[in-house]
Amino acid sequence: MKPPKEISNGFIIFIAIGIYFLLMEVLNLSNLFYLRLLNIFFVFYGVNRTIQMNLTEGKKKFVSNAISALFTSIVGVILSIIGLIVYSYLQGGDAFVQSLSATFLFGGNPSIDAYSISLLFEGLASSVIVTLLLMLYWNNQFSTD
């Protein structure tokens, strides 16, 4: 049985972000915070792919496409955070997260849980923004009720 496109595209987002961050780690570029921000392009790709697949299938309703696009990005965000939690524990737990927070948006000494919850909220906000931007981009392809 084939998984829904939202889950498969969310998984593509997760894999792309995971490979990107692992590559940054291997190349010793993970301390450059602005490179971390480029992961948004993978979210754009996955969400755009879902919308294009919906349009190819003849699904032209604005609301159903918006929900589908949002669900895709949320799947990608949740899987990425789960991956970060697992990777953080494999790399030394809270000490690893503190090395991440030193070069990113956090101050102090966050735990893995605090760091992950913060990234979850940031990811959910980014998901909404990406969905709205792509829905505006594809707006002329949709029909209203």
N, C-alpha and C positions, 0 to 999 in steps of 0.2 A: 504494500500500500504506500502510495506516494504522500509525503507530508504536505500540508498546505504551503502555498508560496510564501506566506508571511513568516512561517517558521523556517523554511529553507533559506529565505533571503536574510532573516535575522541571524541564522547560523553563518551565512557568508560574511555578514558584518563582523560577527564574533571572531571567525577565523582570520579575516583580514587584519583586524585590530590586534589580535594575538600575535600574528606573524610580524606585524609592524613593530610592536613593542619588544618582542624578542630580538628582532634585528637591531633595534636601537640599543638594546642591552649588550648584544655581542659586539657591536661597533663602538661601544662605550660612549654613546650619545644620549643616554637616558637622563643625564643631568641637564640637558638643554630643554627647558620647559616649553619653549615655543614649538619645538618639534612634536611634543605631546599633543598639541592642539590640532595637528593635521589629521588626527583620527576622524575628525568630522567628515572628511571626504569619503571615508568608507561607509559612514551612515548615510550620506547623500546617495551614494551608489546603490546601496541595498534598498532604500526606500524608493528611489526612482525606478529601480528594476521592478519592484512590486506594482507600482502604478502603471508602468508600461505593460506588464503582464495582464493586469486587469483590463486595460484598454484594448489589448489584443483579443482578450476573451469577450469583448463587447460589453463589459461592465462600465457604464458611463454615469452612474449615480455619484454625485459629489460626496455625500455623507458616507456611503459605504466605502468609497475609495479612501477617504480621509481616515476612517477607522482602520482599514486595512494597512495603510501607510504607517499610522501611529503604532499599531500592534507590531509591525515589522521592526521598527526602531526600538521599541520597548523590549522585544525579545533579544535584539542585539545588545542592548545595554545590560540587561539582567545577566545574560550569559557571560558578557565581558567582566562584570563585577564578580561573578562566581569564579571565573578564571583567575582574576586578580587575587581573590581571597586564597584560593588554592596555591597559586604561585607564591604569594607572600609567606604562607606557612612553610612552603618548601625552601624558601630563601632565608628563613630565620625569624619569621613572625614579626612582632612589633618593631624590632630593630630595622628590618628591611623597610617597613612603612615609614619609619621616622627618617630614613635616608631619602625616601621619595618626597616626603613632606617638606624637607629642607629646601628643595629646589622648586616647589610648586606653590599652591595657594594656601597651604596650611601653616600655622605657627604652632609652637609648643611641641608636644609629644603625643600625637594621636595614636590610638590603638587601631588595630586592623578593622574592628567594628565601626569606629567613628569615621575612619577614612572611607570605608566602603559605603556607609550610609550617606556621607557627604557626596561621594561620587554618584550614588544612586539618584539623589535629588538633582545634581547637575546634569546627569544623563537624561533624566525624565524631562527636565526643562529643555535640553537640547533636542530631544525627540519631538517635542511639541513645536519648537521653532523650525526644525528641518521639515516636518510634515506641513506646516503652514506655508513655508517658502515653496515647497514643491507643488502643493495644491494650487498656489497662486500661479506658478509657472505653467501648470497643465490646465488651468481654469477653463480655457476655451474648448477643451475636449470633453468636458462634463456637461451633463444635463441636470436641471433642477428636478425636484419631485416630478 
